[in-house]
Amino acid sequence: MAAKFQALLAPLALALSLTGCATLVAHAAGDGAGEHAPDYPEARSYHVSPDPMGEVDAALARASVEDTRLLLVMGANWCHDSRALAGWLGTERFAALLDDHYELVFVNIGLPQTGDGHNFDIAQRFGIKDLPGTPNLLVVTPEGLLVNPDTATTWRDAASRSEDAIYAELVELAHRPAGMVQPVEGIEIAE
């Protein structure tokens, strides 16, 4: 029975490995021995919205009034890295940082690697051509300028990042001037 289950998961494992969520398959295929709760909090914050672009626009308007930035997290509830990042953002430690510096919006992007992806126009609006996996974390000024084009699509390992590393990066991004880009090989940014 376990071998049959493993064979059924093989195509899914390949697809998920391409997006950075391969350990989801490892946990699903486990026999229960040695399994334990993740070392990070989890939240399922990526709900399908009837107007995700409207939510982004409203957050940008609030950011303009509050002198904060949009923290746009694009992911999916099926992805453990997306759930981990949402979980950390929902903790008490991150609450003051988010309140002081960000307007947080979660956007569901579905399962892009199977053709069931959506809301890519939101990322494209801020200059990101492609979302290679989940999650993605975009920090945007109230004027609509992407602060972190160099790291926006590099969060596919969020479940492996430490709480301190995530917190430190969000502190840095809250203060980084827009346009201060450090290119990362393999990341495509729209011209």
C-alpha positions as CSV (number, residue, x, y, z in Angstrom):
1,M,0.0,0.0,0.0
2,A,2.8,2.4,0.9
3,A,4.5,1.7,-2.5
4,K,1.3,2.5,-4.4
5,F,0.9,5.7,-2.4
6,Q,4.5,6.7,-3.2
7,A,4.0,6.0,-6.9
8,L,0.9,8.2,-6.9
9,L,2.9,11.0,-5.3
10,A,5.8,10.9,-7.7
11,P,4.4,13.4,-10.3
12,L,3.3,15.7,-7.5
13,A,6.7,15.5,-5.8
14,L,8.3,16.6,-9.1
15,A,5.9,19.6,-9.4
16,L,6.4,20.6,-5.8
17,S,10.1,20.3,-5.9
18,L,10.1,22.8,-8.8
19,T,8.3,25.3,-6.5
20,G,10.3,24.8,-3.3
21,C,7.5,22.8,-1.5
22,A,9.0,19.3,-1.9
23,T,9.0,18.6,1.8
24,L,5.2,18.7,1.7
25,V,5.4,15.5,-0.2
26,A,7.9,13.9,2.1
27,H,5.5,14.6,5.1
28,A,2.5,13.3,3.2
29,A,4.3,10.1,2.1
30,G,5.6,9.4,5.6
31,D,4.5,6.3,7.5
32,G,4.0,8.2,10.7
33,A,7.3,7.1,12.2
34,G,9.6,10.0,13.1
35,E,7.1,12.6,12.0
36,H,6.8,15.7,14.2
37,A,5.2,19.1,14.2
38,P,7.0,21.7,12.1
39,D,9.5,24.0,13.8
40,Y,7.5,27.0,12.7
41,P,3.9,28.3,13.2
42,E,1.5,27.7,10.3
43,A,-1.4,29.8,9.0
44,R,-3.6,29.3,6.0
45,S,-4.0,32.9,5.0
46,Y,-4.2,32.6,1.2
47,H,-7.9,32.7,0.7
48,V,-9.4,33.2,-2.8
49,S,-10.6,36.7,-2.9
50,P,-13.2,38.2,-5.3
51,D,-11.0,41.3,-5.7
52,P,-7.4,40.8,-4.8
53,M,-6.3,43.8,-6.9
54,G,-8.8,45.9,-4.9
55,E,-7.3,44.7,-1.7
56,V,-3.8,45.7,-2.9
57,D,-5.1,49.1,-3.9
58,A,-6.8,49.6,-0.5
59,A,-3.6,48.6,1.3
60,L,-1.5,51.1,-0.9
61,A,-4.0,53.8,0.0
62,R,-3.6,53.0,3.7
63,A,0.2,52.9,3.3
64,S,0.1,56.4,1.9
65,V,-2.0,57.7,4.8
66,E,0.0,55.8,7.5
67,D,3.5,56.3,5.9
68,T,4.0,52.6,5.8
69,R,4.7,50.0,3.0
70,L,2.7,47.3,1.4
71,L,3.8,43.8,2.4
72,L,2.4,41.6,-0.3
73,V,2.7,37.9,0.3
74,M,1.7,35.8,-2.7
75,G,1.4,32.1,-2.0
76,A,-1.0,29.2,-1.5
77,N,-2.4,27.2,1.4
78,W,-1.2,23.9,-0.2
79,C,2.5,25.1,0.2
80,H,4.2,24.5,3.6
81,D,6.6,27.4,2.9
82,S,3.6,29.8,2.3
83,R,1.9,28.5,5.5
84,A,5.2,29.0,7.5
85,L,5.7,32.5,6.3
86,A,2.1,33.4,7.1
87,G,2.5,31.7,10.5
88,W,5.5,33.8,11.4
89,L,3.8,37.0,10.3
90,G,0.9,36.1,12.6
91,T,3.0,35.9,15.7
92,E,3.1,38.4,18.5
93,R,6.8,39.1,17.7
94,F,5.9,40.3,14.2
95,A,2.8,42.3,15.2
96,A,4.6,45.5,16.2
97,L,6.8,45.5,13.2
98,L,3.9,45.0,10.9
99,D,1.8,47.6,12.7
100,D,4.6,50.2,12.5
101,H,5.9,49.6,9.0
102,Y,3.5,47.6,6.8
103,E,0.0,47.1,5.3
104,L,-0.1,43.3,5.0
105,V,-2.0,41.6,2.2
106,F,-2.1,37.9,1.3
107,V,-2.9,36.9,-2.3
108,N,-3.6,33.3,-3.4
109,I,-1.8,32.4,-6.6
110,G,-3.1,28.9,-6.8
111,L,-0.9,26.1,-8.3
112,P,1.0,27.9,-11.1
113,Q,3.2,24.9,-12.1
114,T,0.1,23.0,-13.2
115,G,-1.5,25.8,-15.2
116,D,-3.9,26.6,-12.3
117,G,-2.1,29.8,-11.3
118,H,-3.8,33.2,-10.9
119,N,-3.3,36.8,-9.8
120,F,0.0,37.1,-11.7
121,D,-1.1,40.5,-12.9
122,I,-0.5,41.8,-9.4
123,A,3.1,40.8,-9.4
124,Q,3.5,42.1,-12.9
125,R,2.1,45.5,-11.8
126,F,5.1,45.9,-9.6
127,G,7.6,44.7,-12.2
128,I,7.9,41.0,-11.5
129,K,7.5,39.0,-14.8
130,D,7.3,35.5,-13.4
131,L,6.5,33.8,-10.1
132,P,8.6,30.7,-10.1
133,G,7.2,29.2,-7.0
134,T,5.5,30.0,-3.7
135,P,5.6,32.1,-1.6
136,N,6.7,35.4,-2.9
137,L,7.2,38.5,-0.7
138,L,6.9,41.9,-2.3
139,V,7.6,45.1,-0.4
140,V,6.1,48.1,-2.2
141,T,6.1,51.9,-1.4
142,P,2.8,53.8,-1.3
143,E,3.8,55.1,-4.7
144,G,3.9,51.6,-6.1
145,L,7.7,51.1,-6.3
146,L,9.0,47.6,-5.5
147,V,11.6,47.8,-2.8
148,N,12.9,44.3,-3.1
149,P,13.0,43.1,-6.7
150,D,16.2,41.3,-5.8
151,T,14.6,39.0,-3.2
152,A,10.8,39.1,-3.9
153,T,10.7,35.6,-5.5
154,T,13.3,34.0,-3.4
155,W,11.1,32.9,-0.5
156,R,10.5,29.3,-1.6
157,D,12.5,28.2,1.5
158,A,10.5,30.2,4.0
159,A,9.9,27.1,6.2
160,S,13.6,26.6,6.5
161,R,14.4,30.2,7.4
162,S,14.7,31.1,11.1
163,E,12.3,33.5,12.8
164,D,15.3,35.8,13.4
165,A,16.3,35.8,9.7
166,I,12.8,36.6,8.5
167,Y,12.4,39.3,11.1
168,A,15.8,40.9,10.2
169,E,15.0,40.9,6.5
170,L,11.6,42.6,7.1
171,V,13.2,45.3,9.3
172,E,15.8,45.9,6.6
173,L,13.1,46.1,3.9
174,A,11.0,48.5,6.0
175,H,13.9,51.0,5.8
176,R,15.5,50.2,2.4
177,P,15.1,53.0,-0.1
178,A,13.2,52.1,-3.2
179,G,15.4,51.5,-6.2
180,M,18.3,50.1,-4.1
181,V,18.6,46.8,-5.9
182,Q,21.2,44.1,-5.6
183,P,20.6,41.8,-8.6
184,V,20.2,38.1,-7.9
185,E,21.1,35.7,-10.7
186,G,18.1,33.9,-12.2
187,I,15.5,36.5,-11.2
188,E,13.6,38.2,-14.1
189,I,12.4,41.7,-13.5
190,A,10.2,43.5,-16.0
191,E,11.7,46.5,-17.7
